[in-house]
Amino acid sequence: MITNPLFWGLAVLALAIGYGARLLIAQRSRKSSEQTIKEELEKARAEAKEIVVSAKDKAASILVDLQKEERERKRELRFLEERLLKKEDALDVEKSKLSEESTKLKSEAERIKESEKEIQNLKEKALSELEKISGVTEEEARKKIFKQFEDANREELAKLLARLEREKEGEIERKASEIITTAIQRYAREKIADVTTSVVQLSNEDIKGKIIGREGRNVRAFERATGVEVIVDETPESILISSFDPLRRELAKLSLEKLIKDGRIQPAKIEEIVEQTRNELEAHMRKVGEDAAYEVGILDLPKEITQILGRLNYRTSYGQNVLQHSIEMTHIAGMIASELHLNVLVTKKGALLHDIGKAIDHEVEGTHVELGRKLLKKYGIDDQVIKAMESHHDEYPYSIPEAYVVAAADAISAARPGARRDTLEKYIKRLEDIENVTKSFEGVKQAYAVSAGREVRVFVVPEKIDDFGAFEIAKQIAGKIQSDVQYPGEIKVVVIREVKAVEYAK
């Protein structure tokens, strides 16, 4: 251990000097830091002042801009308000003018009404005075003037119409020739001839003269009684009967064969034979209907229904014989109903009678389905049968399962290849339309479409239609056909007025 006092004194002195030096250094360092902090603080204060001054300047600039914008907007609003006020004032003025004009117009309208009423009163008063003076009404006077004019000029008008018809005849024949030529080029006439004509064989050529008669009176009487066209051409030992209606054609063929066999061919005998044949044909149709019902196993139909059913043998649908089509689909419908365990009898009756309305649809207004329903209801056919047949053209809802079977059988029979020809049905329908339009005129006794629809022959009642009236009704019928019927080419309207006097010597 050191015991020297000098050593310890030096040590204490060294410690004191070191402490003093450290203290001095620390004081200087503190002063330096405080100075730095003070400088930084001053610098930050200066920058803050600059930022504040800059913010104040920017705020002042923005405020000035906003105030300027506000002043501009207020100026624009004042301008718009002034314009709106001006427009409102103008509208008020216009409204006031319109109100004045409306008042004036109402007043004028009232004045005009009063004037019209006054004029009408004066007119009625003058007309009444004239009627009192003349002793006839206005309508009677008009009819009287027209009648006087017609009576005074009837002969001249008839001659004028006849002359115009003669002048037009050449043009009609030329156009008819063009139509026929076009038809020959576009259609196979053999098919049409097969289904619209019948041939009557003759034993010798001399009979043709008897059939024609003196000046053609026999053939005209025959055509009028049967509604067909008789074609006597150069074909040896045969005469052609033409008509779109198979029933008329059959009546004419049977009647002509009877007349040839009888040998007495003259108008009175023709009417007698035709009427006799018509009765026989009715009986034949009843038998045909009964045979058809028996063939399909339906034996409880009323005789009136079987009679009408037989008429279907002389009707076609798209070239398909309607009765044969009904029989065919009855067999099909019966087999389908049997397989489905449905009422076979109801189904077969519905199929057999589904087109019965076609037997009369060209004579009475309405579709063949609606006419068929009325017929079946009239003769007491079961409602289930009516429900089975009424839906085959979707005119009525399918209310029972058997209705679906009847519709299916109808489609199957019609879809058989070669069963139907659409062109023929349209052709026949057009001829029926021509006849129906013609028969709608007052005074028309009978009308027949002949020459494949290129001509319609109209027989009028002579007591109702005179010679001048015949020309007039021909024009009216032609105009009606032109407006209501669609057809190619032209149709010749021939009005025939024939007076027949009959007296008996006793």
Secondary structure, 3 states (H helix, E strand, C coil): CCCCHHHHHHHHHHHHHHHHHHHHHHHHHHHHHHHHHHHHHHHHHHHHHHHHHHHHHHHHHHHHHHHHHHHHHHHHHHHHHHHHHHHHHHHHHHHHHHHHHHHHHHHHHHHHHHHHHHHHHHHHHHHHHHHHHHCCCHHHHHHHHHHHHHHHHHHHHHHHHHHHHHHHHHHHHHHHHHHHHHHHHHCCHHHHHHHHEEEEECCCCHHHHHHHCHHHHHHHHHHHHHCCEEECCCCCCEEEEECCCHHHHHHHHHHHHHHHHHCCCCHHHHHHHHHHHHHHHHHHHHHHHHHHHHHCCCCCCCHHHHHHHHHHHHCEECCEEHHHHHHHHHHHHHHHHHHCCCCHHHHHHHHHCCCHHHHCCCCCCCCHHHHHHHHHHHCCCCHHHHHHHCCCCCCCCCCCHHHHHHHHHHHHHHCCCCCCCHHHHHHHHHHHHHHHHHHCCCCEEEEEEEHHHCEEEEEECCCCCCHHHHHHHHHHHHHHHHHHCCCCCCCEEEEECCCCCCCCCC
